[in-house]
Amino acid sequence: MMPKVVTFDAADTLVRVRWTPGGFALECAFAVGLELGEEERGIYERSLRSRWAEYREVNLSRDPRLGDAFWLTLTQDWLRDIGQPGGLAEEIRKVAPGLLYGKSSNLFELFDDVLPTLDGLASRGIRVGVISNWDYTLHRVLDALDVHNRFEHVVASLEEGVEKPDSRLFELTLEKFGVDPQDALHVGDNPVDDFRGAQDAGLRAYLIDRRHPESRGTILARLTDLLGALDGA
């Protein structure tokens, strides 16, 4: 049976992700004239972990200005902790968007099988969405990759306060679409978060694993192989 809705995970399903918090902090610092190393990276990452509960609350606000303010404060405090002027945080704030989302950035990259898959689903009249364990910046990443408008709903877990594999994240997404679980299918790269999580919520599921030489059963070697699987269902 052809589904009415197909949802996708983001990281390692739609988007190749090279971003890490500490690594990006060092990249931003270098862009404003600071050459830092692993010790400073570790300090940044420990500070972020210690504030994660606060960051989760910020995401629930769905206000990107509060999210941006969190990162600015974190950067200011980090710079002071490593003996650098906190005022450099404002310079980092200015260069960070370009380093993250600019045309020359390779921190987030769309896999080459994504657009043909979305085109194929659209030609079959299938609605599409994203369900990802991500923060409020998911919308910016998909915008930067020119695909956000291809999805009817983009659901970031930190904005919802619940993460995959919890069935509630799938359920609230289906509520947005107004469809029943049996009419939906989810594709992701994580056997627990995506495959089992979707099945537990009553959706059909496929696992994308581009290391496989060919698609077999519910494992997709390429995302475009989903189209053939649906046509043959």
N, C-alpha and C positions, 0 to 999 in steps of 0.2 A: 504493500500500500504506500503510495506516494505521500510523504508528510506535508502538512500545511506550513510548518515552520521548521527551519534548521538553525540551531544556535552553535556558535563556535567559541572555544576557549581562545584567548589572545596569545599569551607568551608561548612560543615554540609550537603553536598551531597556525596562527595567522602571521605572527610577528617574531622574527629572530631578535632576541634581546641580548645586547652586550653591556648594558648599563649595570653597574653596581654602585651602592651608595658611597662607599669609601673611595672607590676608583674615580667616580665622577667628582667628588670633592677635591681630589688631588688635581684632576684635569682643570677644574675651575681655578684652583689656586695658581697653577702654572700659567693660566691665561692672564692673570693679573700680576704676574712677576714673582711668584713664590715657588721655589723648588722644594717640595716636601717629599717624605718617604713613608715607609710602612708603619713607623711608629705613629706618625700623625694620622695616617689612615685608620689605624686601630682605635685611636682616641675618638675619632669622628664616629666610627661604627658603634663603639660602646655607648657614646652619648645618645645616639639615635635609639638604640635598644632600650636605654633607660627611660626614654620619653615615648615609647611606642603606645602606651595606653592613652596618653594625651593626643597622639597623632590619630588614633582611631576615633576619638571623640571629634576631632577637627573634621575628619572626613564625613562623619554623620551629618554635619551642618550643610553639606553640599554647596558650600561657599568657597570657590577656589581662592578668593582673597585671603581667607583664613588659612588655607593650606599653604599659600605662598608666604604668609607671615610666619608660619611655623618654621619653614625652611630657612628664612632669613634670620630668625632668632637663634636657631640651631647653629647656623654658620657663624654668627657673631660670637656666640659662647665658645664654639670650637676654636676660633682664631685666638681668642683671649687665653684659652686653656693651653695652647701651644706657643704662647708668647708672641703672637702677632697682633697688630692693631685691629680691633673689632670693626673699625670703620671700613676695612677692606671688604666687608660683607656686602656693602652696597655696590661695590664694583663687581663682585661675583654675581650679585643678583642681576646686573645688567647683561653680563656675558653668558649666563647660564642658559637662557632660552635658545640662543643660537647654537650652543654646543649640544643641546639636547635634541632640538627639533629642526634645526637648520638643514638646508638642502645638502650641505657637505657632511652632515653628521651620519655616522654609521652605527649609532647606539641602538637604533630601532630600525629594522628593515623588513619590508613585506616579502614573504616567500613568493617565489615566482609562480606558484600554482594557485595563488589566492584569487587573483582577478578572474582568470578563466573559470574558476569554480563559482564565483559569485555571478558571473555572467550566465553560466549554465543554469544555475538555480533560478535566476530572474526569468530566463526564457521559459522555464517550466512553471512559472507563476508561484514559486515558493518564497515565502517571506523569511528574512534572515535577521539574526541578532547575535550579540556577543554576551557571554557570561564568563567573567574572568575574576580571579582572585588578584585584584589590583586596587590602586588608590584612585583619587580623583583625576590624576593625570592621564588615565586611560583615554579620556576624551581628547586630550591634546595630542597624544601619540597617534591616534587614529585619524585625527584631523591633519596632522603633519604628513601622514602617509596617503592622504587624499581618499580615505575609504570610510570615514565616519558616516557620511551621508548615504552609504550603501546599506547601512543597517537600520532597521526600524527601531530597535531598542538596543542600547549599550548599557550593560549592567556591571558595575564595578563593586566588588564585594565590600570594600571598606565604606562605601557610601550607603550600603544596605545594612551593615552591622552583622552580617552572616557570611560565612565562606564555604565554598565547595570543600568537601563532598556533602555538606549539609543539604538535605533535600529542600529546605526552605528557600534557598537561593534559586533553585530551578523553579519551584512553585510560584514564587513571586514574579519571576520572569514570564512564565506562562500566563499569569494573570494579566500582565501588561499586554500580551498578545491576544488574550481572550480565547485561548485554545486549551483543549484537554491534553494531558500527557501523551495519550496514545496517538495524537496527531502531530507530535513533535519528535525531533531527533537532535541529538547533541554530538558534536565532534570535538575531541580534545586529545592532548598528548599524555595525560596522566592517568594511569590505570585506576587509581583510587578516586582522585578528585573529580575527574571527568567521566570515565567509563562507568565505574561502580556508582558514583554519585548520581549520574543521570538515570541509570537503571533503577536505583532505589527510589527515585522520584517518579518512575513510571514511563520515562522516555526511552526510545530506542537510542542506541549509542554506537559510535564508531571510534576507534583509537587510531590516531595518526602517528605513524612511526616511520619517518623518512629513511631510516637505516635499513628497512626491509627491502629486499630486491624486488618484490612484487606484492600487490595487495592480495589478501586471502581472508575470507570470512569477514569478521568485523574489524580487521586491521587494514588500514590504508597506507600504502607506500607513498602515494601522492594524493593530495587533496582532490585533484580532478577525478580520481578514480571513484569518488563518491557519486559522481553523476551516473557512471555506468552501473554502480550498485543499485541506485534508485530506479533506473530504467529497467533493470532486470528483476526488481522485486515483485 
